[in-house]
Amino acid sequence: MSGSEPLKRRFAAFAAALALAGSQAAQAQTDPDNPTCPRTPNVSNFREMRFTVQQRPGQSPVLLAEGMIDDHMIPRLQAALARFQGDEIWLRSPGGNAQIGNQAGRLIRSNNMTTRIPAGWACFSACNFMFMGGGVRYVDQGGLFIVHMFTHTGNREVIRQEVARGEDNTVGLIGEIEQQSALLASEDNDFLIRMGISRRLLTDIMYRQSAVADGQNRSTRRCLTQAEVNRYFVATVPWTGAATPAPTRR
């Protein structure tokens, strides 16, 4: 081995450490409305989820899944998985269609994929279910798994209109919300059991948050700590420090 090899390895390790520190610093600005999360989690601003292959010299490629979980995402995910020559998918997303996220999680599981939230990236809302489809799951230090209480009351204009029509309409709307919310809770519970997640994630964390009224209400988000990620089996492999920072593009 040449004398330059140890120096090269030290330089590579130093560069990786700097990249990781930079991604963590970008997230370090705590949100004053929500101390559990940074002000601007890196969830991507793509309006539809994109799937691209990231080549890694000397390692297997990874599939990058970035952006909103839109209504028409599943065929693109199926095509991406059919072409992909690796077994690991990295996620960053602000969420989107919860039903599609659930379907995507099941598709990822049927393809025996590993899922990861790398340092500097965040996975929120419907993205949670897509991530939980991984048979093996990693949340690197500096990666964010962000939850909220799933709800059917997000359309406040519909609620106002029904209230304005009188008591009978309001009672009917409340009954419908109660029924749909109970069904959603049952589906959530079933999905978590199938994916090997502790049901306590729902009872201890998710259902203790305020219902999300709109995407701008940051106080309803809850960023899990690394200890919680491990406690509720969100990650199947506890983080050991061997994190690879994700691409930094927006």
C-alpha positions as a Markdown table, in Angstrom:
| # | Residue | x | y | z |
|---|---|---|---|---|
| 1 | Met | 0.0 | 0.0 | 0.0 |
| 2 | Ser | 1.4 | 3.4 | -0.9 |
| 3 | Gly | 2.0 | 6.0 | 1.7 |
| 4 | Ser | -0.7 | 8.2 | 0.2 |
| 5 | Glu | -3.5 | 5.7 | 0.8 |
| 6 | Pro | -4.0 | 6.4 | 4.5 |
| 7 | Leu | -3.9 | 10.1 | 3.8 |
| 8 | Lys | -6.6 | 9.7 | 1.1 |
| 9 | Arg | -8.8 | 7.7 | 3.5 |
| 10 | Arg | -8.5 | 10.4 | 6.2 |
| 11 | Phe | -9.3 | 13.1 | 3.7 |
| 12 | Ala | -12.4 | 11.2 | 2.4 |
| 13 | Ala | -13.6 | 10.7 | 6.0 |
| 14 | Phe | -13.0 | 14.4 | 6.8 |
| 15 | Ala | -14.9 | 15.4 | 3.7 |
| 16 | Ala | -17.9 | 13.2 | 4.6 |
| 17 | Ala | -17.9 | 14.6 | 8.1 |
| 18 | Leu | -18.0 | 18.1 | 6.8 |
| 19 | Ala | -20.9 | 17.3 | 4.5 |
| 20 | Leu | -22.8 | 15.7 | 7.3 |
| 21 | Ala | -22.1 | 18.7 | 9.6 |
| 22 | Gly | -23.3 | 21.1 | 6.9 |
| 23 | Ser | -26.6 | 19.2 | 6.4 |
| 24 | Gln | -27.2 | 19.1 | 10.1 |
| 25 | Ala | -26.4 | 22.8 | 10.5 |
| 26 | Ala | -29.0 | 23.6 | 7.8 |
| 27 | Gln | -31.6 | 21.9 | 9.9 |
| 28 | Ala | -30.3 | 23.2 | 13.2 |
| 29 | Gln | -32.4 | 26.4 | 13.2 |
| 30 | Thr | -35.2 | 25.2 | 15.6 |
| 31 | Asp | -38.7 | 26.2 | 14.6 |
| 32 | Pro | -40.1 | 28.7 | 17.3 |
| 33 | Asp | -43.6 | 27.3 | 16.6 |
| 34 | Asn | -42.4 | 23.7 | 17.2 |
| 35 | Pro | -39.2 | 23.0 | 19.1 |
| 36 | Thr | -39.2 | 19.3 | 18.1 |
| 37 | Cys | -38.5 | 20.3 | 14.4 |
| 38 | Pro | -36.3 | 22.6 | 12.4 |
| 39 | Arg | -37.9 | 25.6 | 10.8 |
| 40 | Thr | -37.4 | 24.3 | 7.2 |
| 41 | Pro | -37.1 | 20.5 | 7.0 |
| 42 | Asn | -35.6 | 19.4 | 3.7 |
| 43 | Val | -38.7 | 17.7 | 2.2 |
| 44 | Ser | -38.1 | 18.9 | -1.4 |
| 45 | Asn | -40.2 | 21.3 | -3.4 |
| 46 | Phe | -41.1 | 19.0 | -6.3 |
| 47 | Arg | -44.8 | 19.0 | -6.9 |
| 48 | Glu | -44.8 | 15.4 | -8.1 |
| 49 | Met | -42.5 | 12.7 | -6.7 |
| 50 | Arg | -39.4 | 12.0 | -8.9 |
| 51 | Phe | -37.4 | 8.8 | -9.0 |
| 52 | Thr | -33.8 | 9.0 | -10.0 |
| 53 | Val | -30.9 | 6.6 | -9.7 |
| 54 | Gln | -27.8 | 7.8 | -7.7 |
| 55 | Gln | -24.7 | 6.0 | -8.6 |
| 56 | Arg | -22.1 | 5.4 | -5.8 |
| 57 | Pro | -18.5 | 4.4 | -6.7 |
| 58 | Gly | -17.7 | 1.1 | -5.1 |
| 59 | Gln | -21.3 | 0.6 | -3.8 |
| 60 | Ser | -24.7 | -0.4 | -5.0 |
| 61 | Pro | -26.8 | 2.4 | -6.5 |
| 62 | Val | -29.7 | 3.9 | -4.6 |
| 63 | Leu | -33.1 | 5.1 | -5.9 |
| 64 | Leu | -33.9 | 8.6 | -4.8 |
| 65 | Ala | -37.6 | 9.3 | -4.2 |
| 66 | Glu | -38.1 | 13.1 | -3.9 |
| 67 | Gly | -41.2 | 15.3 | -3.8 |
| 68 | Met | -44.9 | 15.3 | -3.2 |
| 69 | Ile | -46.8 | 11.9 | -3.1 |
| 70 | Asp | -49.2 | 12.8 | -5.9 |
| 71 | Asp | -52.3 | 10.9 | -7.1 |
| 72 | His | -50.6 | 9.4 | -10.1 |
| 73 | Met | -47.3 | 8.3 | -8.4 |
| 74 | Ile | -47.8 | 4.5 | -8.3 |
| 75 | Pro | -47.2 | 3.8 | -12.0 |
| 76 | Arg | -44.0 | 5.8 | -11.9 |
| 77 | Leu | -42.8 | 4.0 | -8.8 |
| 78 | Gln | -43.6 | 0.6 | -10.4 |
| 79 | Ala | -41.6 | 1.6 | -13.5 |
| 80 | Ala | -38.7 | 2.9 | -11.4 |
| 81 | Leu | -38.5 | -0.3 | -9.4 |
| 82 | Ala | -38.7 | -2.4 | -12.5 |
| 83 | Arg | -35.7 | -0.7 | -14.0 |
| 84 | Phe | -33.7 | -0.3 | -10.8 |
| 85 | Gln | -30.6 | -2.5 | -10.3 |
| 86 | Gly | -30.3 | -1.9 | -6.5 |
| 87 | Asp | -32.3 | -2.6 | -3.4 |
| 88 | Glu | -32.3 | 0.7 | -1.4 |
| 89 | Ile | -34.5 | 3.7 | -1.7 |
| 90 | Trp | -33.9 | 7.1 | -0.1 |
| 91 | Leu | -36.8 | 9.3 | 0.7 |
| 92 | Arg | -37.6 | 13.0 | 1.2 |
| 93 | Ser | -41.2 | 14.3 | 0.9 |
| 94 | Pro | -43.7 | 16.7 | 2.4 |
| 95 | Gly | -46.3 | 14.0 | 2.1 |
| 96 | Gly | -49.4 | 14.1 | -0.1 |
| 97 | Asn | -52.0 | 11.5 | -0.8 |
| 98 | Ala | -52.1 | 9.2 | 2.2 |
| 99 | Gln | -53.8 | 6.3 | 0.4 |
| 100 | Ile | -51.1 | 6.4 | -2.3 |
| 101 | Gly | -48.4 | 6.5 | 0.4 |
| 102 | Asn | -49.9 | 3.4 | 1.9 |
| 103 | Gln | -50.0 | 1.7 | -1.5 |
| 104 | Ala | -46.4 | 2.7 | -2.2 |
| 105 | Gly | -45.3 | 1.2 | 1.1 |
| 106 | Arg | -46.9 | -2.1 | 0.3 |
| 107 | Leu | -45.3 | -2.0 | -3.2 |
| 108 | Ile | -41.9 | -1.3 | -1.7 |
| 109 | Arg | -42.3 | -4.2 | 0.8 |
| 110 | Ser | -43.3 | -6.6 | -2.0 |
| 111 | Asn | -40.1 | -5.7 | -3.9 |
| 112 | Asn | -38.0 | -6.4 | -0.7 |
| 113 | Met | -36.6 | -2.8 | -0.7 |
| 114 | Thr | -34.5 | -1.2 | 2.0 |
| 115 | Thr | -35.6 | 2.4 | 2.9 |
| 116 | Arg | -33.5 | 5.2 | 4.3 |
| 117 | Ile | -33.9 | 8.8 | 5.4 |
| 118 | Pro | -30.3 | 10.0 | 5.0 |
| 119 | Ala | -28.8 | 12.9 | 6.9 |
| 120 | Gly | -30.2 | 16.2 | 5.8 |
| 121 | Trp | -33.5 | 14.8 | 4.4 |
| 122 | Ala | -37.0 | 14.7 | 5.9 |
| 123 | Cys | -40.0 | 12.4 | 5.4 |
| 124 | Phe | -43.3 | 13.8 | 6.5 |
| 125 | Ser | -47.0 | 12.7 | 6.7 |
| 126 | Ala | -47.9 | 10.2 | 3.8 |
| 127 | Cys | -44.1 | 9.7 | 3.3 |
| 128 | Asn | -44.1 | 7.9 | 6.6 |
| 129 | Phe | -46.1 | 5.0 | 5.2 |
| 130 | Met | -44.0 | 4.8 | 2.1 |
| 131 | Phe | -40.9 | 4.7 | 4.2 |
| 132 | Met | -42.3 | 2.0 | 6.6 |
| 133 | Gly | -42.7 | -0.3 | 3.6 |
| 134 | Gly | -39.0 | -1.1 | 3.8 |
| 135 | Gly | -38.2 | -4.5 | 5.0 |
| 136 | Val | -35.0 | -2.9 | 6.4 |
| 137 | Arg | -35.3 | 0.7 | 7.5 |
| 138 | Tyr | -32.7 | 3.3 | 8.4 |
| 139 | Val | -33.0 | 6.8 | 9.8 |
| 140 | Asp | -29.6 | 8.3 | 9.8 |
| 141 | Gln | -28.6 | 10.9 | 12.4 |
| 142 | Gly | -29.7 | 14.2 | 10.9 |
| 143 | Gly | -32.5 | 12.5 | 8.9 |
| 144 | Leu | -36.0 | 13.4 | 10.0 |
| 145 | Phe | -39.1 | 11.2 | 10.4 |
| 146 | Ile | -41.9 | 13.7 | 10.9 |
| 147 | Val | -45.4 | 12.7 | 11.9 |
| 148 | His | -48.8 | 14.3 | 12.6 |
| 149 | Met | -52.3 | 13.1 | 13.5 |
| 150 | Phe | -54.0 | 12.0 | 10.3 |
| 151 | Thr | -57.4 | 13.6 | 10.0 |
| 152 | His | -60.4 | 14.1 | 7.7 |
| 153 | Thr | -61.0 | 17.7 | 8.9 |
| 154 | Gly | -58.4 | 19.5 | 6.7 |
| 155 | Asn | -61.0 | 21.2 | 4.4 |
| 156 | Arg | -62.1 | 24.0 | 6.7 |
| 157 | Glu | -64.2 | 25.6 | 3.9 |
| 158 | Val | -66.5 | 22.5 | 3.7 |
| 159 | Ile | -66.9 | 22.6 | 7.5 |
| 160 | Arg | -67.9 | 26.3 | 7.4 |
| 161 | Gln | -70.4 | 25.7 | 4.7 |
| 162 | Glu | -72.0 | 22.8 | 6.6 |
| 163 | Val | -72.2 | 24.7 | 9.8 |
| 164 | Ala | -73.8 | 27.7 | 8.0 |
| 165 | Arg | -76.6 | 25.3 | 6.7 |
| 166 | Gly | -77.7 | 24.5 | 10.2 |
| 167 | Glu | -77.6 | 22.0 | 13.0 |
| 168 | Asp | -78.7 | 18.9 | 11.0 |
| 169 | Asn | -76.0 | 19.4 | 8.4 |
| 170 | Thr | -73.3 | 20.0 | 11.1 |
| 171 | Val | -74.3 | 16.8 | 13.0 |
| 172 | Gly | -74.2 | 14.8 | 9.8 |
| 173 | Leu | -70.8 | 16.2 | 9.0 |
| 174 | Ile | -69.5 | 15.4 | 12.5 |
| 175 | Gly | -70.8 | 11.8 | 12.2 |
| 176 | Glu | -69.1 | 11.3 | 8.8 |
| 177 | Ile | -65.8 | 12.7 | 10.1 |
| 178 | Glu | -66.1 | 10.4 | 13.2 |
| 179 | Gln | -66.7 | 7.3 | 10.9 |
| 180 | Gln | -64.0 | 8.1 | 8.5 |
| 181 | Ser | -61.5 | 8.9 | 11.2 |
| 182 | Ala | -62.2 | 5.6 | 12.9 |
| 183 | Leu | -61.7 | 3.7 | 9.6 |
| 184 | Leu | -58.4 | 5.6 | 9.1 |
| 185 | Ala | -57.2 | 4.8 | 12.6 |
| 186 | Ser | -58.0 | 1.1 | 11.9 |
| 187 | Glu | -56.1 | 1.2 | 8.6 |
| 188 | Asp | -53.2 | 2.9 | 10.2 |
| 189 | Asn | -53.0 | 0.3 | 13.0 |
| 190 | Asp | -53.3 | -2.6 | 10.5 |
| 191 | Phe | -50.5 | -1.1 | 8.3 |
| 192 | Leu | -48.1 | -0.6 | 11.2 |
| 193 | Ile | -48.6 | -4.2 | 12.4 |
| 194 | Arg | -47.9 | -5.6 | 8.9 |
| 195 | Met | -44.8 | -3.4 | 8.6 |
| 196 | Gly | -43.4 | -4.3 | 12.0 |
| 197 | Ile | -43.9 | -0.9 | 13.6 |
| 198 | Ser | -44.9 | -0.6 | 17.2 |
| 199 | Arg | -48.6 | 0.5 | 17.5 |
| 200 | Arg | -47.5 | 2.7 | 20.4 |
| 201 | Leu | -46.2 | 5.1 | 17.7 |
| 202 | Leu | -49.9 | 5.9 | 17.1 |
| 203 | Thr | -51.0 | 6.1 | 20.7 |
| 204 | Asp | -47.9 | 7.7 | 22.2 |
| 205 | Ile | -47.0 | 10.1 | 19.5 |
| 206 | Met | -49.2 | 10.5 | 16.4 |
| 207 | Tyr | -52.7 | 10.7 | 18.0 |
| 208 | Arg | -51.4 | 13.0 | 20.7 |
| 209 | Gln | -50.7 | 15.7 | 18.1 |
| 210 | Ser | -53.3 | 18.4 | 17.1 |
| 211 | Ala | -55.0 | 17.6 | 13.9 |
| 212 | Val | -53.4 | 19.3 | 10.9 |
| 213 | Ala | -55.6 | 22.1 | 9.5 |
| 214 | Asp | -53.3 | 23.0 | 6.6 |
| 215 | Gly | -49.8 | 22.6 | 5.4 |
| 216 | Gln | -48.7 | 25.9 | 6.9 |
| 217 | Asn | -49.5 | 24.9 | 10.5 |
| 218 | Arg | -46.0 | 23.8 | 11.6 |
| 219 | Ser | -46.9 | 23.4 | 15.3 |
| 220 | Thr | -48.8 | 20.2 | 14.6 |
| 221 | Arg | -45.7 | 18.4 | 13.3 |
| 222 | Arg | -43.7 | 16.1 | 15.5 |
| 223 | Cys | -40.1 | 15.2 | 14.7 |
| 224 | Leu | -39.1 | 11.9 | 16.3 |
| 225 | Thr | -35.9 | 11.7 | 18.2 |
| 226 | Gln | -33.3 | 9.1 | 17.3 |
| 227 | Ala | -34.3 | 7.3 | 20.5 |
| 228 | Glu | -38.0 | 7.3 | 19.5 |
| 229 | Val | -37.1 | 6.1 | 16.0 |
| 230 | Asn | -35.5 | 3.0 | 17.6 |
| 231 | Arg | -38.1 | 2.6 | 20.4 |
| 232 | Tyr | -41.0 | 2.3 | 18.0 |
| 233 | Phe | -39.1 | 0.2 | 15.4 |
| 234 | Val | -39.5 | 2.9 | 12.8 |
| 235 | Ala | -35.9 | 2.0 | 12.0 |
| 236 | Thr | -35.1 | -1.7 | 12.0 |
| 237 | Val | -31.4 | -1.0 | 12.3 |
| 238 | Pro | -30.3 | 1.6 | 14.9 |
| 239 | Trp | -28.0 | 4.3 | 13.6 |
| 240 | Thr | -24.3 | 3.6 | 14.4 |
| 241 | Gly | -22.7 | 6.6 | 12.9 |
| 242 | Ala | -22.1 | 5.2 | 9.4 |
| 243 | Ala | -24.2 | 7.8 | 7.7 |
| 244 | Thr | -23.9 | 9.0 | 4.1 |
| 245 | Pro | -25.1 | 12.5 | 3.5 |
| 246 | Ala | -27.7 | 12.7 | 0.8 |
| 247 | Pro | -27.5 | 15.0 | -2.3 |
| 248 | Thr | -28.0 | 18.6 | -1.3 |
| 249 | Arg | -30.1 | 19.8 | -4.3 |
| 250 | Arg | -33.4 | 21.4 | -3.6 |
